Amino acid sequence: MSGITTHVLDTSLGKPAAGVQVSLCVREGSTFSEIARAITDADGRVRQFLPDLPLAVGSYQLVFETVGYFRAASREAFYERVSLEFYVADSAQHYHVPLLLTPFGYTTYRGS
């Protein structure tokens, strides 16, 4: 299993958000650089970002391209993307970062 995973749930529909493009970035100096990209599966999950790369201590960012998800369903949305920054303190741990999404808001937390 990848050291960083995510799960997107469309809480306005009570269903997983399939087809959301998600980029994983790492901080390099004062900017973030993309190191992996994936699309959520039918269950709204990205189960593997870095199959061959070890997870390193440092700052990471997940960028969810939510506008494409909502446009594909002909739904209006306020946020075009959601960007979450977090710190990996222990490279041996698993970091699961879920996103609870609606067209006009979102919530996140560190999952298990």
C-alpha positions as CSV (number, residue, x, y, z in Angstrom):
1,M,0.0,0.0,0.0
2,S,1.1,3.5,-0.8
3,G,2.3,5.7,2.1
4,I,-0.3,8.4,1.1
5,T,-3.8,7.5,0.1
6,T,-7.1,9.4,-0.2
7,H,-10.8,8.8,-0.4
8,V,-13.3,11.4,-1.9
9,L,-16.9,11.2,-0.8
10,D,-19.6,13.4,-2.4
11,T,-21.6,14.0,0.8
12,S,-24.3,15.9,-1.1
13,L,-25.1,12.7,-2.9
14,G,-24.0,10.2,-0.2
15,K,-21.8,8.5,-2.7
16,P,-18.1,8.1,-3.5
17,A,-16.7,10.7,-6.0
18,A,-15.4,8.7,-8.9
19,G,-13.2,10.3,-11.6
20,V,-11.6,13.1,-9.6
21,Q,-8.1,13.9,-10.7
22,V,-5.7,14.1,-7.7
23,S,-2.1,15.3,-7.8
24,L,0.4,14.5,-5.1
25,C,3.1,17.2,-4.7
26,V,6.1,17.5,-2.4
27,R,7.6,20.8,-1.1
28,E,10.9,21.7,-2.7
29,G,12.1,24.9,-1.1
30,S,9.2,27.4,-1.2
31,T,7.2,25.6,-3.9
32,F,5.4,22.3,-4.4
33,S,6.3,20.0,-7.3
34,E,4.0,17.2,-8.6
35,I,5.4,13.7,-8.0
36,A,2.3,11.6,-8.9
37,R,-1.1,11.9,-10.4
38,A,-4.1,9.6,-10.2
39,I,-7.9,9.5,-10.7
40,T,-10.3,8.3,-8.0
41,D,-11.7,4.8,-8.7
42,A,-15.4,3.8,-8.6
43,D,-15.2,3.8,-4.8
44,G,-13.7,7.4,-4.8
45,R,-10.3,6.1,-3.7
46,V,-6.7,6.6,-4.7
47,R,-5.1,3.5,-3.3
48,Q,-1.6,4.0,-4.7
49,F,0.4,7.1,-5.5
50,L,4.0,6.1,-5.1
51,P,4.3,2.4,-5.8
52,D,8.1,2.5,-6.4
53,L,9.1,5.5,-4.3
54,P,9.7,5.5,-0.6
55,L,7.8,8.0,1.4
56,A,10.1,10.7,2.9
57,V,9.7,13.0,5.8
58,G,8.5,16.4,4.6
59,S,5.6,18.6,3.5
60,Y,3.2,17.3,0.9
61,Q,0.1,18.6,-0.9
62,L,-2.9,16.9,-2.4
63,V,-4.7,18.8,-5.2
64,F,-8.2,17.7,-6.1
65,E,-9.5,19.0,-9.4
66,T,-13.1,19.2,-8.2
67,V,-14.4,21.4,-11.0
68,G,-14.0,18.6,-13.6
69,Y,-15.9,16.2,-11.3
70,F,-18.9,18.6,-10.9
71,R,-18.9,19.7,-14.6
72,A,-19.0,16.1,-15.8
73,A,-22.2,15.7,-13.8
74,S,-23.6,19.1,-15.0
75,R,-23.5,20.4,-11.5
76,E,-22.6,23.9,-10.4
77,A,-19.7,24.2,-7.9
78,F,-18.0,27.0,-6.1
79,Y,-14.5,25.6,-5.6
80,E,-12.6,24.7,-8.7
81,R,-10.0,22.7,-6.8
82,V,-9.2,21.7,-3.3
83,S,-5.6,21.9,-2.1
84,L,-4.5,20.3,1.1
85,E,-1.1,20.7,2.7
86,F,0.2,18.3,5.4
87,Y,3.4,17.2,7.0
88,V,4.7,13.6,7.0
89,A,6.7,13.3,10.3
90,D,7.3,9.5,10.1
91,S,8.0,7.9,6.8
92,A,7.1,4.5,8.2
93,Q,3.5,5.5,8.8
94,H,0.5,5.4,6.5
95,Y,-1.1,8.8,5.8
96,H,-4.8,8.6,4.7
97,V,-6.3,12.0,3.8
98,P,-10.0,11.8,3.0
99,L,-12.0,14.6,1.4
100,L,-15.7,15.1,2.1
101,L,-17.0,17.1,-0.8
102,T,-20.1,19.1,-1.7
103,P,-20.5,21.7,-4.5
104,F,-20.1,24.5,-2.0
105,G,-17.9,23.2,0.7
106,Y,-15.5,20.5,1.9
107,T,-14.1,18.9,5.0
108,T,-11.0,16.8,5.5
109,Y,-9.2,15.0,8.3
110,R,-6.3,12.5,8.8
111,G,-7.9,9.1,8.5
112,S,-6.6,5.6,9.1
